[in-house]
Amino acid sequence: MLELGAIFTPDGRLARELRGYRPRQAQMEMAVATARAIEEGGCLVAEAGTGTGKTLAYLVPAILSGKKVIVSTATKTLQDQLFRKDLPVVRRALERPVRTALLKGRSNYLCLYRLEHALGFRAGQGARDARTLEAIRRWARNTHSGDIAEAPDVPEQSPYWSAATSTVDNCLGQECPRYSECFLVKARSRAREADVLVINHHLLWADWTLRNEGYGELLPQVDVVIVDEAHQFLESAAQFLGTTLTSRQLRDLADDIVTERLKDAPDVPGLVDEAERLERLVDDCRLALGLDARREAWHAVDGEPEVADSLAAIRDQLCGLREFLKPLAVRGKGLESCHKRCVDLDARLESFLEGDVHNFVRWFETRKRGFSLNRTPLEVSEEFSKFRKTTPAAWIFASATLTVAGKFDHFKHQLGLLDAHCLALESPFDYLHHCLLYFPPHLPDPASRDYTRAVIEATLPVLRASQGRAFILFTSHQALNFAASLLAGALDYPLFIQGSQPKTRLLEAFKAAGNGVLLGTATFWEGVDVPGPALSCVIIDKLPFASPVDPVLNARLESIRQAGYSPFAAYQLPSAIISLKQGVGRLIRDHEDRGVLMLCDPRLLSKPYGRLFLNSLPAIPRSRSLDDVERFFAREPDAVPGPA
């Protein structure tokens, strides 16, 4: 502990390495608690308010411990920041010879086999497609990591990466002729040797799924697991503890059968006909599920003859392809893999169609051309308890948003962390003097037809006072699109709309403008950092209660109701509070930041539960007067009034 004290001081090692470093008591408290949990092999749940410096607070004691550590975070962007920015700083400050590694999921690494055999120009593609394909091939000749995020001329969202990367289904494993050169294999090898390994939540749960099913492991055994952005940990769990069958998996199988047949079975033309028939049946199934985009519980279509017939036809075709490929599998590892995938996908479909399973919900989702069939667990606490028992490590959970009105009950219950030590640390930022919480008066009920119009009318004078420099965060795409139509031509400031360009590019353009107004939904509520005056106002249209039509949420709420609890109090309310805290956290990102937070939803003041939301936020002065907002931005002495 003495060593920690010498590091987090005004003239300590971090201060010498980081320009502008400020010691924070909360950061020191978290570092001490983390060191104790690591030493004792315990479990720590820490909420560290914005500006605490939680990354340094857990990295320093983790590295000083000399133990093998996994740091898991929510997104690939945060992974890159941890690995390329934060870890090098701590390593230099501590002067420790620490081996570090970054590991992402397989879809993030170039597959040399598929680059050679699956990525190619096809009929109907144009000059832009040809340029994209050439850019991938040009980058592939020079890359050392194979991480597609490093390809400068091809965005990660490009559909062509699916042909140049592998999946669990189509990877040939050790039988691949390019196995010795495989970027994923090399990345996993570096991961096994690392003292500190940076991964994401999806990979952590994928590893547990493989171990639990007896298929080996992705990650090494470690002494410490640090889960950053822990409020997102449960979403990843639901994906990997359930099962999913998608139209893309079926179409990819058909494409790969055609590719492998050309290479290893050119004398069997009938195989192409059978693969193309599978694709037609997938298209038929998409139509059977309805023309519109949908996300509903399976019982909405279960029993419809057209749906049942189309899925039965897909099963029959998978079985037929399996028998067709069986004698051909000896000709090449690609055909052998396709045969195994027929067996696996048929088993998944059979399992899905068998019926409902206790504590799981069946649901489906349709998009423009695709669909997915899903079986998702309703709660994961029991499964996570097994996970912890098989991984005898210290567990550290950290986030800026884990509590509801100062209590950790909601988060602890969801993961079954009854034995965890909890620590709530307030932000060191001066919200009292640097911030104002504004409730616009006279807004209608959020269910009102004219609610979004009223919100925009109340927003316009605030935007004039702030001179743009604002995020307007919405709880639905429908409200965002309507607001965008109302604001078009009504502002003297640049307008940036989510979806008009990739998120990173949109955010950079907003920062560069200096006086922009950005409209966003869920993707901009968290993980977005805009310090400085470019973002001086955050406006939130409604309390972020999850959509009541979501099939997983509905099933989860019904399960809570059957257990004798109130779904609203036990789940909907705490989840919405944590989401609101994330949105609010976009405003103040640095000690010098100032700004106005405008919460439009009148239920904050009219409903009894509104107090729970407000008690979960930092202590920000409140007002219902537009004059106070204008004075705040004019920097008048009375800009910050007393409580509303």
N, C-alpha and C positions, 0 to 999 in steps of 0.2 A: 504494500500500500504506500510506503514511503517513496518508492520509485515512481509510482503514479503521480504522487503529489509534486515531485520535481519536474514532471513532464508537462503538466497542465498549469504552468505558472506564467506570469508575464514575460519572464526571461528564460523559460524552459525550452526544451528541445523543439516542441511544436512551434513556439513563437519564433525561433530562429529559422525554421523551415518555411513557415507560412506568413507572408506579408499581411499585416493588419490583423493578426490573430488576437482574439480577446479571451481571456480566461472567463469561464462561466461556471458558477457553482453547480448548476444542474448537470453540466457535462461531467464535472468531477464526480458527482454523486452517482451518475450512471456508470462511469468507468469503474468505480469502486464496487458497485453492486454486480457488474459484469464479471470482474475479477473474482469475486467471492463465489458466484455461481459456477464459474469454470473450475475453480479450485475444489469446490465441494461436489461437483457433478450434479448440480441442481437445475432448477428451471426458473428463469426470470422472465417476467412480462413487464416491459417498460414502455410507457407512453412518454415520449419526449417532445414537448411542444416545438413548433417551428423555430429554428435558430439555436436550438440546444447544441447542435453539432453531434448528433447521435452516432454518425458513422465513425468519427474519431473515437468516441466514447466506447465503442465496442471493438474497434480494430486494434487500438493500442493494447488493452489487456489481453486480447486474443493472441497477438503476436508475442507479447512478453511471456505468455504462459509456456511457449515452446511446444505447444500441443498441435495436433493435426486438426485443422479447422475447415469447415464448409461455411461460406456465407451465401445465403440464398436471398434473392430479391425478386421483385415482381415482374420486371420487364427486361428485355435485352438492352434497352437504352441505359437503364440503371446499372445493369451488369457491366457495360462498357465503361461507364463513369467510375464505378468502384475499382475496376481492374486497371484502367489506364490513367486515372487521376488520383483517387484517394489512397490506394495501396502504395503507389510509388512515394507519395508524400510521407506516409507513416514509416515506410521502410527506410527512407533517407533520414528521417528524424530520429529513429531509434537506432540506426546504424546496426541493424540485424541482418545477417545473411539468410533471408527468408525466400524460399522457392514459392512462387505464385503461379497460378494457372487459371485460365478462363475456359469454361466448357458450356456450350449451348446444345440445344437439341439437334438431332441429325439433319433436319430440314434446313439448317443454317450453314451446312458445309457442302461444297461442291463434290459431286460424285463423278469420278473420272470415267467409270464404266458407263453411266447414263449419259455423260457428256458425249461419249463416243458413239453410243448406240441409240439413244432416245431423243437427243436434241438435234433437230434438223428442220429444214425448210419444208413446208407442206403446201399443198394446193390451197389457194384462197388467201395466202398471206401476202402482204405488200412490202414496199420498200422499207417502211419503218420496222417491220418485223425482222427483215433481213439485217438491218443495222443493229438491232438488239441482239440477235443471235451472234453476229460477228463480235460485238462488244463483250459478250460472255466468253467467247472462245479466246479473244485477245487477252482478257484478264486472266483466264485459266492458265495461259502459258507462263505467267509471271508470278502468280500468287504463291506465297509461302504457307499461309494459314488455311486457305480454302474457305474462309469465312465470307459469305456472300455480302455481308454488310460493308465489306471493304471494296467491293466492285464499284468504281467511281461513276460509271455511265449507265448502270442498270439498277433501278430502285428495287428494294427487297420485295415490294408488292407485285413485281412483274410476274405474270402467269408463266413465263418461260423458265423460271427457277424450278417449277415442279418437274420439268423434264430433265433438269441438270442436277437435281438433288435426289436423295433416296428417301424412302419411307421404311418403316418396320416391315411392311408387307413385301416390298420389292427388293430390299437389300439382299445381296447374295452372301454376305458374311465372309467367312474365311475361304469360301469356295470362289470368291470373286477373283478374276485374273489380275485385277489392279489392287488387290488387298494390301500389298506391301507399300503402296503409295497412298493409301486412303487417308484423307485429311481428318476424317472423324476418328479413325483408329489412332492416329498420331495425337489428336487432341485428348483422347481418353487416356492415352499413355502418359502424357504430361500431367493430366489430372491425378493419376494414381501416385505420381512422384511428388506432388505439391505439398507444401506445408499449409498453404492457404489456397483454397479452391473457391472460385466465384461461379455460382450457377444461378438458375432461376427456379421459382416454385414448381413450375411444370416438370422440370427435370428431377426435382427431389421426389415428387409424387410418382413419377414414372419409374424411378429406381425402386421405390417401395413396392409398386405393383409387380415388377419383375421378380423381386425377391420373394414376395408373398406367393406368387404362382410357380416358383421353382425354376425360373428361367435365367438364373444368374443375377448379375447386378451391373449397373451403370457406373456407380460411384464407389470410391474406396471407403473403408471403415474409418471413422474419424472420432476424435475426442470431444469436439465442440461443434454444434450446429447453431448458426446465427440466422434467424429468419427476419430479414428487414422488410419493411412495408408489410408487416404481418397481417394487417387488416384484409389483404388480398389472398391470404394463404388458403382460405376455405374454398374460394372459387376454383382454384387449381385442383383441389382435392376431389371435387365433384366430377370433374372431367376424367380423372384417371381411375377413380374407383367405380365408375360406371362403364357402360359399353356403348359404342357408337358405330353405326354402319352408314356410309355416305355414298351418294351417287358418284362422287369423284373417285372413291376407292374402286367402284365397279368399272367405271370408264377407264381408269388407269390400268386395271387388269386387262381389259380388252385391248387397249393400245399396246401394252407390253407383250401380249400374246402375238399380235401382228409383227412387232419388232423382232421378237425372238424367233418366230417362225421363218422370217426372211434369212436370219443368220444360221439357224441350225436345222430347219425343216422345210426347205424350199420345195420339196417334193410332195408337200401335204397342203395343197391350196384350200381344201375344205376347212382348214383351221381358221382362215380369215373370215369365211362366211359365218362360222359359229361365233367368233369374237364380235363381228358386226351385228349379229342378231342380239347379243347381250346388250350392246349399246342401244339398239332400238327398243328393247324391253325396258331399259332404264328410262328412256325418254317417255315411254308409255306410262310408266309408274309415276313419273313427275306429273303428267297430265291428269292421271287418276286422282292425285292428291289435291287437285283444284288449281285453277289458273292463277289465283292471287297468292302473294307471299303470305305465309301463315306460320305460326308458332303456337301449337295447341297440344293438349293432352291427346294421347292415342285414341281414347274412347270416342273422340269426335269423328273418326273415320273407321274405327274398328267395326267390322260387320258390313261395310259397304262392299257390294259384290265386285265392283270394278277394281277397288284397291286390293281386295283379297286375291282376285284373279291375277293381277299384275305382279304381286309379290310371289305368288305360287309359280308363275311363269319364270321369274328370275331364279327362284330356287331350282326349278327343273333345268334351266339352262346352265346354272353353275354345276349341277350334278353331271349334265351331259359333257360339259367342258372338262370336268375332272376326269371322266372316263376316257375322253378323247386324248387328253394330255398324258395320261398314265403311262402308256407305252413309249411316248416321245420324251419323257422326262430324262431318260438316260442319255439323250443326245447333247444336252448342255445344261449348265446350271441355271440359265435364264428360264428355260422351259420347265425345269424341275421346280423353280421358285413359283412360277405361274400355277403349276399343279397344286402346290401347297396352299397358295392363296385362294384357289377355288374351294378347297376344303375348309379353310379358315373362315372365309366370308359366308359360306353356306352355314357353318356352325353358328356364326354371329346372328344371321338372319333367323335361323331356327330358334335360337335362344330368345330373341326379341319377340317372336310370334307365339312363344309358349304361353305367355300370359303375365299377369302382374306378380311381383315378388314383394314380400313384406319389406317395408322401409325403402322401397325404390319406386320411382314413377316412370312410366313410359310416355314419351312424347315425340313429336316430329316437328320438323321445320322445313319450309320450302323457300327457295329463292328463285331467281329468274329462270335458271335452267337446272338447278340442283335441288337435292333434298337430303335430309339426314334423319335417321331413326335412332332414338336415344333411350337408354335406361340409366337413370341418374339416382344416386343415393340421396335420401332426405336429410340424413345427419351423418357426421363422420367421426364423432367423438370416440366411439368404440374402436373404430378402425385405427384412429390415430394413437390410441392407447397401446395397441399392438405394435404400431410403428415404433413408438418410443421404447418399448420393452426390448425390441430386437436391435435397437441402436443405443447402447449404454453410453450415451454422451450427455454433456451439459447442453441444455437448450436455452437459447436467448431469443425472445420475441420482442421486436422493437418497431414502433410506428409513432407517427405524430397523432394518430387518431385511433385509440382503442377503448377509451372510457365513455360512459354515458352518465352525465352529471357526476363525474368523478369516480365512478365505480367500474370495475373490470368484469362484472358478472356476466354480461352478454358474451364477450370474447372467451372467457374461461369456460363457460358452459358449452359453447359450440365445439371446443377442442378437448373438453374433459380435463382441463388443467387445474384440478382441484388442489394440487399440492404446490402450485406455483407461488413464488414470491412476487408481489406486484409493486411497482414503483411508478408514481405519476409525477412528472416533472414539468413545471410551467415554462412557457416560452420566456426567454430573457428580453424579448422585444417590448418596447414601451407603448403598448396599445392605448394606455390611458391618455397620452398626449399626442400620439401619432395617428390616431384612428378615430373614426366616427361611424356609428351604426345608425343608419337612417331607415325608418319605416314610412314609406309614402302613405299618406292618409287617403281614405275614401275609395280604396280599391274594392271591386266586387268579390264575391266568393270565387275561389279558384275553379270551381266547376262551371262558372258562368260562361256562356257562349262568347261574350265580349271580353273575357279576362285578359288575353294576350294583348289585345288592342289597348286596353286600359293601362297595362304594364308599360307598353311602349310610350304612351302619352305621358306617363309619370316619369319615364326615363329621360325623355328629350331635354328637359331643363337641367337635369343632373349632368348629362353629357356636355351641355353647353358650359356648365360651371367647371367641370373637370377638364374642358377642352379636349374631349375624346379620352384617350389613354385608359380605355376601359375594356373589361371582359363582361359580356352579358351571357350568363350561363342558364341553359334551359334544361328542363327535365324530359323533353320529348323533341324529336326531329320535326314533328308537325308544327309545334309552337315556334321552333327556330325558323323554319321556312316562311311561316306567316309573318314573323317579326322582320325577317330580311326583306320581304316585299314591302312592308310598311316603312322601313328605314331607307330603302333605296331612293336616293335623291333628296332625302329629308335631312341629311347630315352634311356639315362642312368638313368632315373628317373622313379619312380612308376607312372603308368598311371591309372587313375580312370575315368570310363565312366558311365555317367548317364544311369540308367536302369539295370546296372549289379548287383546292390543290392539296398535296400531301401535308400532313400535320406539321412536320418539321419545317418545311418550306413556308407554310402559312405563319408559323410562329416567328420565324426569322424576319419575314416581311413585316409583321406587326411590330417587332422590336425596332426594326430599321426606320419605320415610319415615325415613331415617336409620339404620334397623336392619334393612333388608330383606334377603332372599335371592333372587337372580335366577338363574333357570335359562335358559341359552341355548346355541345351537349356533353355527355358523360366523359368522353375522352379528354376534355379540357378541365374537368373538375379536380383532377389530381395528376401528379407527376409532371406538372408544368411550372417552370421557374422563370419569372420575369422580374428580377430585382431592378430597382431604380424607378425614375418618374414615368417611364413608358407605360407602366401599369399602376394607375393611381385610383382606380375605381373598379370594384367588382359588384355586379348586379345579378341577383339570383331570382328567377321568376317564381318558383314554387318550392315548397318543401319536397325533398327528393324521395318520396315514398315509391317503392318499387311497383311496377305495373301490376295491377290485380289480375290481368289476363294471362300472365306468365304461367305456364303449366307447372313448372317446378315449384315456383313460389306458392301457387294454389295448393298443391299437394302437401307442401311443407306446413302451410298454415292449417290445413285440415288435420294433419298428424298432431300438431300442437293442440288443436281444439279437442281431439279425441282423448288426449292425455289429461284433459281437465284444466288447461291453461288458456288465457286470452291470447290469441295469435297477434293481436295488435300490440299489446303491452310486452309480450315475450319476444317478438321478432320484428314486426314491421316498424315500430317506433324506434328501438335502438339502432336498427340498420339505417334508418333514415337520418338519425342524429349523426352517426359516424360519417355518412356521405356528405351531410351539410358541412361538417367540420373540415372535410377535405376541400370542398369548394371555397369556404371562407379562407382556408390556408393559402390560397393563391395570392392574396392581397399583399401581405407584409412578408417580404423575403430577406430583408436586410435591416440592420440597426437604424439606418437613415431613412428607410421607406416611410411614406405617409400615405394615407388614403381613406376613402369612404367606402364602406360596405353597405350596399342597399339590398335589404331583404324585403321582397314585395309581398309575400304571402301573409294576408291579414290573420290567418289562423295562429300565427306566432303570438298575437296579443289577445285574440278572442277565444281560443280554446285552452282548456286547462293544461293540455300536454305541451303547449307552446313554451311554458316556463322551463320544461325539461330541455328543450332545444337551446334556449337562451342561457340556461345554467351550465351548459356543456361548452359554451364558447368562451374565449378570453374575456376579461373584464374590459369591455369597450363602452365608452360613453354613448348614450342613445338619444335619438331625437326623432320627432315627427314633423319637423319644420324644414322646409326647403331653404329658408333663410340661413339656417345653421350650416347647411351643406355649402351654400354660396360663400358664407363667411369662412368656412374651413379652407376652401380652396383659395380664398383671397388672403389667407394667413393672418386673419384678424385675431386679436388676443382672445376674444370670446368665441373662437371657432368651435371649441369643445364645450358643449353645455353639460348640465347635470343629467342624471338618469331620466328616461322618458316616463 
